Amino acid sequence: LQRKLRVVACAVSSPAADSQTEIQIK
């Protein structure tokens, strides 16, 4: 759950980083 929250925070911080984090999770 903590990781998901961090990803959400990153996505809110910058949409570009969101795609990068999504790839890392996958």
Backbone hydrogen bonds in HBPLUS format (Angstrom, degrees):
<---DONOR---> <-ACCEPTOR-->    atom                        ^
c    i                          cat <-CA-CA->   ^        H-A-AA   ^      H-
h    n   atom  resd res      DA  || num        DHA   H-A  angle D-A-AA Bond
n    s   type  num  typ     dist DA aas  dist angle  dist       angle   num
A0005-LEU N   A0001-LEU O   3.00 MM   4  6.34 162.6  2.03 156.9 161.2     1
A0006-ARG N   A0002-GLN O   2.95 MM   4  6.26 155.9  2.01 149.5 156.4     2
A0007-VAL N   A0003-ARG O   2.85 MM   4  6.19 159.8  1.89 156.0 161.7     3
A0008-VAL N   A0004-LYS O   2.87 MM   4  6.18 161.1  1.90 154.9 160.1     4
A0009-ALA N   A0005-LEU O   2.91 MM   4  6.17 161.1  1.94 150.1 155.3     5
A0010-CYS N   A0006-ARG O   2.85 MM   4  6.13 158.8  1.90 152.3 158.3     6
A0011-ALA N   A0007-VAL O   2.80 MM   4  6.07 159.8  1.84 152.8 158.6     7
A0012-VAL N   A0008-VAL O   2.88 MM   4  6.17 161.1  1.91 154.1 158.8     8
A0013-SER N   A0009-ALA O   2.84 MM   4  6.04 149.6  1.93 144.7 154.2     9
A0014-SER N   A0010-CYS O   2.85 MM   4  6.16 162.6  1.88 158.2 161.0    10
A0017-ALA N   A0014-SER O   3.02 MM   3  5.47 123.7  2.35 109.6 122.4    11
A0018-ASP N   A0014-SER O   3.26 MM   4  6.64 142.8  2.41 143.9 154.6    12
A0018-ASP N   A0015-PRO O   3.04 MM   3  4.94 123.0  2.38  91.9 107.3    13
A0021-THR N   A0017-ALA O   2.90 MM   4  6.19 163.8  1.93 162.0 165.5    14
A0022-GLU N   A0018-ASP O   2.89 MM   4  6.10 157.4  1.94 152.5 159.4    15
A0023-ILE N   A0019-SER O   3.08 MM   4  6.33 157.3  2.13 147.6 152.4    16
A0024-GLN N   A0020-GLN O   3.04 MM   4  6.36 156.5  2.10 147.5 154.2    17
A0025-ILE N   A0021-THR O   2.90 MM   4  6.18 160.7  1.93 156.6 160.8    18
A0026-LYS N   A0022-GLU O   3.01 MM   4  6.25 161.8  2.04 150.1 155.1    19
